[in-house]
Protein backbone atom coordinates (compact mmCIF):
# COMPACT_ATOMS: atom_id res chain seq x y z
CA UNK A 1 0.00 0.00 0.00
CA UNK A 2 1.36 3.40 -0.95
CA UNK A 3 0.79 6.57 0.96
CA UNK A 4 -1.08 9.36 -0.79
CA UNK A 5 1.41 11.84 -2.17
CA UNK A 6 4.40 9.54 -1.70
CA UNK A 7 5.37 10.03 -5.32
CA UNK A 8 5.25 13.83 -5.24
CA UNK A 9 8.73 14.52 -3.88
CA UNK A 10 11.15 12.47 -5.92
CA UNK A 11 14.77 12.59 -4.83
CA UNK A 12 17.23 13.36 -7.58
CA UNK A 13 20.65 11.76 -7.45
CA UNK A 14 22.16 15.26 -7.34
CA UNK A 15 20.28 16.05 -4.13
CA UNK A 16 21.23 12.71 -2.61
CA UNK A 17 24.94 13.26 -3.21
CA UNK A 18 24.94 16.52 -1.21
CA UNK A 19 23.06 15.36 1.87
CA UNK A 20 24.86 14.61 5.11
CA UNK A 21 25.23 11.01 6.13
CA UNK A 22 25.06 9.87 9.71
CA UNK A 23 27.80 7.78 11.21
CA UNK A 24 26.55 4.20 11.47
CA UNK A 25 29.52 3.04 13.57
CA UNK A 26 28.79 2.58 17.27
CA UNK A 27 31.92 2.24 19.40
CA UNK A 28 31.22 0.03 22.41
CA UNK A 29 33.26 -2.32 24.60
CA UNK A 30 30.10 -3.74 26.19
CA UNK A 31 28.69 -5.18 22.95
CA UNK A 32 30.33 -7.76 20.71
CA UNK A 33 31.49 -6.53 17.27
CA UNK A 34 28.68 -6.85 14.74
CA UNK A 35 28.34 -5.90 11.08
CA UNK A 36 24.76 -4.92 10.35
CA UNK A 37 25.60 -2.74 7.34
CA UNK A 38 23.94 -0.46 6.13
CA UNK A 39 22.03 0.20 9.35
CA UNK A 40 24.65 -0.17 12.06
CA UNK A 41 28.18 -1.41 12.74
CA UNK A 42 29.18 -2.19 16.34
CA UNK A 43 32.92 -1.82 16.85
CA UNK A 44 35.38 -2.01 19.76
CA UNK A 45 36.34 1.47 20.95
CA UNK A 46 40.08 1.05 20.32
CA UNK A 47 42.05 -0.62 17.53
CA UNK A 48 44.48 -3.43 18.33
CA UNK A 49 47.76 -4.51 16.76
CA UNK A 50 45.91 -6.61 14.16
CA UNK A 51 44.24 -3.50 12.69
CA UNK A 52 46.37 -2.93 9.60
CA UNK A 53 45.37 -1.89 6.09
CA UNK A 54 46.04 -5.41 4.87
CA UNK A 55 43.73 -6.88 7.52
CA UNK A 56 40.78 -4.52 6.92
CA UNK A 57 38.01 -5.34 4.47
CA UNK A 58 35.70 -2.82 2.80
CA UNK A 59 32.04 -3.09 3.70
CA UNK A 60 29.36 -1.88 1.33
CA UNK A 61 29.85 0.43 -1.60
CA UNK A 62 31.86 3.61 -1.95
CA UNK A 63 29.74 6.67 -1.19
CA UNK A 64 30.30 10.31 -2.05
CA UNK A 65 29.15 13.31 -0.02
CA UNK A 66 30.10 16.86 -1.01
CA UNK A 67 32.80 15.52 -3.29
CA UNK A 68 34.46 13.38 -0.62
CA UNK A 69 34.43 9.62 -1.25
CA UNK A 70 34.38 7.20 1.68
CA UNK A 71 33.61 3.64 2.66
CA UNK A 72 33.51 1.63 5.87
CA UNK A 73 36.39 -0.74 6.67
CA UNK A 74 36.33 -3.47 9.31
CA UNK A 75 39.28 -5.38 10.77
CA UNK A 76 38.94 -9.11 10.13
CA UNK A 77 40.65 -9.97 13.41
CA UNK A 78 38.97 -7.89 16.12
CA UNK A 79 36.09 -6.16 14.29
CA UNK A 80 37.30 -2.56 14.76
CA UNK A 81 35.56 -0.36 12.19
CA UNK A 82 36.51 2.99 10.66
CA UNK A 83 35.01 5.37 8.14
CA UNK A 84 37.76 5.49 5.52
CA UNK A 85 38.00 8.61 3.33
CA UNK A 86 39.72 8.19 -0.01
CA UNK A 87 42.47 10.65 -0.92
CA UNK A 88 41.01 13.59 -2.83
CA UNK A 89 41.67 13.73 -6.54
CA UNK A 90 40.94 16.50 -8.99
CA UNK A 91 37.33 17.44 -8.55
CA UNK A 92 35.07 20.22 -9.65
CA UNK A 93 33.02 20.16 -6.45
CA UNK A 94 32.82 23.58 -4.80
CA UNK A 95 33.01 22.02 -1.34
CA UNK A 96 36.31 20.30 -2.16
CA UNK A 97 37.77 23.50 -3.62
CA UNK A 98 36.75 25.51 -0.53
CA UNK A 99 38.17 22.87 1.80
CA UNK A 100 41.50 22.84 -0.03
CA UNK A 101 41.73 26.63 -0.06
CA UNK A 102 41.09 26.72 3.73
CA UNK A 103 43.79 24.10 4.31
CA UNK A 104 46.30 26.06 2.23
CA UNK A 105 45.44 29.17 4.26
CA UNK A 106 45.93 27.31 7.56
CA UNK A 107 49.33 25.95 6.45
CA UNK A 108 50.60 29.43 5.57
Backbone torsions as a table, in degrees:
resi	resn	phi	psi	omega
1	UNK	NA	132.4	179.8
2	UNK	-102.1	145.3	176.1
3	UNK	-74.0	151.1	176.6
4	UNK	-69.1	129.9	178.9
5	UNK	83.3	6.7	-177.9
6	UNK	-70.1	-17.9	-179.9
7	UNK	-98.1	5.8	-176.8
8	UNK	-73.5	-48.5	-175.7
9	UNK	-99.7	88.9	178.1
10	UNK	-81.8	139.9	177.5
11	UNK	-91.2	125.1	175.9
12	UNK	-85.1	153.3	-179.4
13	UNK	-63.3	-29.3	178.3
14	UNK	-64.1	-43.3	179.2
15	UNK	-67.1	-38.1	-179.3
16	UNK	-65.9	-33.8	-177.1
17	UNK	-73.0	-16.7	-178.2
18	UNK	-103.2	-0.9	-179.6
19	UNK	-82.2	154.4	178.6
20	UNK	-76.7	145.5	176.9
21	UNK	-110.6	141.8	178.1
22	UNK	-82.2	156.7	179.1
23	UNK	-82.3	120.2	-177.5
24	UNK	-91.1	-2.2	-179.5
25	UNK	-85.6	127.5	175.5
26	UNK	-112.4	117.4	179.8
27	UNK	-90.4	118.0	-177.2
28	UNK	-150.7	134.9	174.4
29	UNK	-92.1	-14.6	-179.0
30	UNK	-79.4	-32.0	-178.8
31	UNK	-98.7	152.1	176.5
32	UNK	-75.6	147.9	178.4
33	UNK	-58.2	136.1	-177.3
34	UNK	-148.6	133.8	178.2
35	UNK	-104.3	103.6	177.5
36	UNK	-118.5	43.8	-179.2
37	UNK	-62.0	137.8	10.3
38	UNK	-97.0	7.1	-177.6
39	UNK	-84.1	-43.6	-172.3
40	UNK	-161.6	144.8	173.4
41	UNK	-129.9	120.0	176.6
42	UNK	-94.7	128.2	-173.8
43	UNK	-133.7	148.4	170.7
44	UNK	-60.8	151.9	-174.9
45	UNK	-71.7	-25.0	-178.9
46	UNK	-128.2	143.1	175.6
47	UNK	-73.6	157.8	176.8
48	UNK	-113.6	-175.0	-177.5
49	UNK	-67.5	-20.4	-179.8
50	UNK	-78.8	-10.2	-176.7
51	UNK	-80.2	82.9	176.1
52	UNK	-117.2	166.0	179.2
53	UNK	-60.1	-35.2	-178.8
54	UNK	-70.2	-26.4	-176.1
55	UNK	-92.9	-7.0	-179.0
56	UNK	-93.5	141.0	176.8
57	UNK	-114.3	146.9	177.6
58	UNK	-79.4	139.2	179.4
59	UNK	-116.9	128.5	178.4
60	UNK	77.7	-165.6	-177.3
61	UNK	-100.8	164.3	176.6
62	UNK	-74.8	132.2	179.4
63	UNK	-115.0	157.7	179.2
64	UNK	-132.2	127.3	176.5
65	UNK	-131.4	123.8	179.9
66	UNK	53.8	34.7	177.0
67	UNK	85.9	-3.4	179.6
68	UNK	-102.0	124.0	-179.9
69	UNK	-95.0	138.8	179.6
70	UNK	-148.7	163.8	172.3
71	UNK	-149.1	171.1	177.2
72	UNK	-101.1	136.3	178.5
73	UNK	-124.3	136.4	-178.0
74	UNK	-123.8	135.5	177.1
75	UNK	-71.5	132.9	-179.5
76	UNK	-71.9	-25.8	-177.3
77	UNK	-79.7	-58.1	-173.4
78	UNK	-108.4	-15.1	178.1
79	UNK	91.5	8.7	178.7
80	UNK	-66.9	131.4	-176.0
81	UNK	-115.3	147.2	176.1
82	UNK	-138.1	155.9	172.6
83	UNK	-95.5	108.3	-172.9
84	UNK	-94.6	121.7	176.7
85	UNK	-96.9	129.3	178.8
86	UNK	-73.5	148.5	176.8
87	UNK	-59.3	138.1	-178.0
88	UNK	-69.9	137.2	174.2
89	UNK	-113.8	-179.8	178.9
90	UNK	-56.1	128.8	-178.3
91	UNK	-144.3	154.6	178.1
92	UNK	-100.9	3.7	-179.2
93	UNK	-65.8	133.2	179.3
94	UNK	-64.1	-35.9	-179.4
95	UNK	-63.7	-41.2	179.3
96	UNK	-66.3	-42.9	179.1
97	UNK	-62.6	-42.1	179.2
98	UNK	-65.9	-41.3	179.0
99	UNK	-61.3	-46.5	-179.5
100	UNK	-64.6	-38.3	179.7
101	UNK	-67.1	-37.4	176.8
102	UNK	-65.2	-41.1	-179.7
103	UNK	-65.3	-39.6	177.3
104	UNK	-63.3	-38.9	179.2
105	UNK	-65.2	-41.2	-178.6
106	UNK	-67.8	-33.3	-179.4
107	UNK	-69.9	-37.7	-179.6
108	UNK	-70.8	NA	NA
